[in-house]
Amino acid sequence: MQYLYGINPYLCKKMNSMEIQEPFDIEVGEITYSVFPEEKDTYTIFKDGKEYVQIIKDTETSWLKLDPESGLPLFGMEEEINLIGAEIIKNSQ
């Protein structure tokens, strides 16, 4: 109840420890994608100015598409998703 009127110190500490990443663009072939970092290893990808897909890092070389309705990972190899993920890693280094 004490935090009802003030700021929760735990949340302040957590927010200060989180690294805020800015959106950035990547190119895969001749296609430019806009990448918006979300939670850890999760990204929303825009293509042609429209929300295209949400992805999450599975391993260093494997990425998964997230189901747009449930947010759960969709297992299956998709070359485009892995190529986007590889470019995200390059951009993050």
C-alpha positions in Angstrom: 0.0 0.0 0.0 2.9 2.4 0.7 3.7 2.4 -3.1 0.3 3.5 -4.1 1.2 7.2 -3.8 4.9 6.9 -4.5 7.2 5.2 -6.9 8.1 1.5 -6.2 11.8 1.4 -5.5 12.1 -2.1 -7.0 10.6 -0.9 -10.3 13.0 2.1 -10.4 16.0 -0.2 -9.8 14.8 -2.6 -12.5 14.1 0.1 -15.0 17.6 1.7 -14.4 19.3 -1.7 -14.9 17.5 -2.3 -18.2 19.3 -1.3 -21.3 17.0 0.6 -23.6 17.6 -0.1 -27.2 16.6 2.2 -30.0 14.9 0.9 -33.2 17.2 0.4 -36.1 17.0 -0.7 -39.8 18.6 -3.8 -41.3 18.9 -5.1 -44.9 18.4 -8.7 -45.9 19.0 -8.9 -49.7 17.2 -6.0 -51.2 14.6 -5.7 -48.4 14.9 -3.2 -45.6 13.3 -4.1 -42.3 12.8 -1.8 -39.3 13.6 -3.5 -36.0 12.0 -2.5 -32.7 13.6 -4.2 -29.7 11.0 -5.3 -27.1 11.9 -7.6 -24.2 15.2 -9.5 -24.0 15.9 -11.2 -27.3 12.4 -10.3 -28.6 11.9 -7.9 -31.6 9.0 -6.6 -33.6 9.9 -6.4 -37.3 8.3 -3.9 -39.7 8.4 -4.4 -43.5 7.3 -1.8 -46.0 6.1 0.4 -43.1 3.7 -2.3 -41.7 4.1 -4.6 -38.7 5.4 -7.8 -40.3 6.4 -10.3 -37.5 7.6 -10.7 -34.0 10.7 -12.9 -33.4 12.6 -14.2 -30.5 16.1 -15.5 -30.3 16.2 -19.3 -29.7 20.0 -20.0 -30.1 22.9 -18.0 -31.5 21.9 -19.0 -35.0 18.2 -19.9 -34.6 15.3 -17.5 -34.3 11.6 -18.2 -33.9 8.5 -16.4 -35.2 5.9 -15.6 -32.5 2.3 -16.3 -33.0 0.6 -12.9 -33.4 -2.4 -13.8 -31.3 -0.9 -15.9 -28.5 2.7 -14.6 -28.5 3.9 -18.2 -28.2 6.9 -19.3 -30.4 6.1 -21.1 -33.6 8.6 -23.9 -34.0 9.9 -24.5 -37.5 12.8 -23.4 -39.6 12.2 -20.2 -41.6 15.2 -19.0 -43.5 14.0 -15.3 -43.7 13.5 -15.2 -39.9 17.0 -16.6 -39.3 18.5 -14.1 -41.8 16.7 -11.2 -40.0 18.0 -12.5 -36.7 21.6 -12.8 -38.0 21.5 -9.1 -39.1 20.1 -8.1 -35.6 23.1 -9.8 -34.0 25.5 -8.1 -36.4 23.9 -4.7 -35.6 24.1 -5.4 -31.8 27.8 -6.0 -31.8 
